[in-house]
């Protein structure tokens, strides 16, 4: 599960990939958007990759690819909660 800063970074990356025809995000633009320096961002990107949210070669930002998580989504968590109330 992602903590707050990693979740925010993932959301920023996804927003940039949706708004732009090509994913041409620079380090300086990402630093301005998040308010974090490159070292912190690299550590968070590596954590996102370790947890399986992205695939990244570790260099250029345009090499980031989003991967689908095999874990439960929030919608299925809600369904599990509803199942508890309907079955008990």
N, C-alpha and C positions, 0 to 999 in steps of 0.2 A: 504494500500500500504506500502511496506517495505522501510525503509530508507537504506542508503548505508551499514552501518556496519551489520545490520541484514540480508541484502541480501547476503553479503559476507559470513557470518556465515552459512547461509542456503546452499550456493553453496559449501562451504568446507565440510559440512556434507554429502551432496549428492555425492560429489566426493569420499569421503572416503567410502561411502556405495557401490559405483559402483566398486571401485578398489579392495576391500577386499571381500573375500568369506563370512566372517562373519563381522558384524559391531563391531569390537573390538577396538574402539577408546577410549583412556584413557584421563583423564583430562590433564595430563602433555603434552601429544602429541597435544591435541587441543590448549592448551595454547601456545606451541611453534609455531604451525602453524599460529595462528591468532595474536600472540603478545599481547594477553589480559590475565588478570588474571581470576581466577575461578569465582569471584564475578560478574565481568562484563559479562562473558560468561553465567552465570546462569540467569542474568537479561535479556539478549538478547534471551536466549532459552525460558524463560517464555513469552516474548513478541511474539516470533514466535508461541508459543502455543496459546496465547490469540487471535492472528489474524487468527488462524486455519491452519497454514502451517505445523505444526507438532503436534503429540500427544506424550506426555512425562509424565512419572510418577514423575518427579522431582528429581530423584536420579541418577541412572546409565545411562551413555550415550548410552549403548546398548539397552535401552528400547525405544529409539526415533523411532517413525514411521512417515513417511511422509504422509500427507493427500493432496488430490486434492482440489484445491480451486474452488468454484463454480463461482467465478468472471470471467469476461472477460479475456482472455489471450491476449498476445501481438498480436498474429496473427489475432484475431477477431477485435482488435482495428485498425489494418491496413485495414481490410476489411471495417470497418465503415468509415474510411477516404477515401477509394476508392469509396464507395457508395456516399459520398458527391459530389465528382467530377463527377461521372457518372450521378447523378440525378439532378444536378443543373447547 
